[in-house]
Amino acid sequence: MLSLRRHMYNDFRDLVSLLVRGFEALLMSLLVGFLYYGAGEERLNIQDTVALLYMMGALTPFAVVLDVIAKCHTERAMLYHELEDGMYSVTSYFFAKVLGELPEHCVFTLVYGLPIYWLAGLHEAADRFLLFLLLVWLMVYGSRAMALFVAAALPTLQTSAFIGNALFTVFYLTGGFVISLENMWLGEEAVIVSGY
């Protein structure tokens, strides 16, 4: 419980960085939303809707991955010291970190998802809107989980940032929207194709 409280406190202690990330999410969502704004009463066709959702998924993690990797590397020295002292286990640290960052995930999802949904004129039913927010939240959470894994697995910030961005780029390029699945040498059965 103490570790959970500390993670939440650390997230909200750096208010300037939190506000910058919020502004970045808002700016990206307004940029994407205004690209689709003005469609009028006519609904987006299926190709435009898929492109919108893909663009949202492709832009979200770039803002998230580097932030999580940098934060993990700044906490690493303290974590090693506290693990040596037997203050808590790796498992309790991990769950406290994930749960402590949950409010930030939710706010990022709302700041990023709300403007895009309403500016693009997507379906107005409450159940579809909530499903949309859930999917955006899962994209953000999945990106954070991948970044946390890369930061924990690699020794330096520079290596983690490079590999994290490279992994994410490979995932979204091989998702089947940028490169046709039939034209990929990996084939449709490759695990990396299913990564996105």
Steps between C-alpha positions, in 0.01 A plus 500: 500500500785735580662429164170569321461832680859594414448426128186713492675780687799488262273525197317805630806663659646585158204717401679682216585175323146372557353817349734481200394139432134602534550793262681273254213249509244778453693653211536163324131423547393841368729460201353160411144607585510810282622294205163324511291794616231634272380178347151634568201276550662236286676225695859412419530211260666180621839584345511842668390354834766228489762760401393722791520217752834384359643852513386533862667173590819589313540843661413414859796283598768735372400744773476225759800275433782749557338643812461160667853391404654821637302474824602136552868577453489785751345266758741213434776597749248550780332168414827306516588660835159423652496143364842438658364625833206259468238774522271324252506245220517566127140381465364747753703780339363411155136491613539821698650669194223378268220594742666831594511609137139397436353849565750649256402238239133586540555875471724456195233283338229758561712795385604312187177319415222750570591771245568251222173315551278807493693699236502204261126459546512134593185316611318679783370195689632477857601134474713564190660803661590300812636217283711753314641637827572146620691424178701822527575418865619152400727650231653737754533225759654256250751764391594569860538129572729455199707803606523370856623164372764662275619729780530208742678275249763743371777667703508859371247769418634548147483129415153468648371805312643374170373143537161617633441727201636242257272229642196722485579611144531139387169416669303775334663462158422129494145542626368464145390859443822654368638193323260246356520166681531315168809704407688442825782249499404411858173347388163524672591236760786698654455601861625851431212560257254435781688735731293801410 
